[in-house]
Amino acid sequence: MYKVHFENRFIIISPEPDRVQKYGLFHKFHDTNELYKLISSFQSDKEISSINIYGPDIKFIWKIFRIYFTEVEAAGGFFSFRKMENGICQKDILNTANPLQTVR
């Protein structure tokens, strides 16, 4: 599962819909253009508190999701840790000042 924060809102990417949590929207991933429209809508509509994007190949969805944002080197920002297969955590930082930039 991947979780990306946008100030006090977030997007979850998971293999199955997470019905235990309360999300603003559930969306089954079908294609890239649809995903980008959803992200754009989420960024412009502050009333949407969260989205659960789900599909069987979350690594692929994560890869497509990250293409929407520009990755830049930076010293700070919001970040999350995700556990890799070898047990090492990797830090992903999202620059919410400019949501089209992801920092690594």
Secondary structure by P-SEA (a helix, b strand, c coil): cbbbbccccbbbbccccccccccccccccccaaaaaaaaaaaaacccccbbbbbcccaaaaaaaaaaabbbbbbccccbbbbbccccbbbbbbbcccccccccc
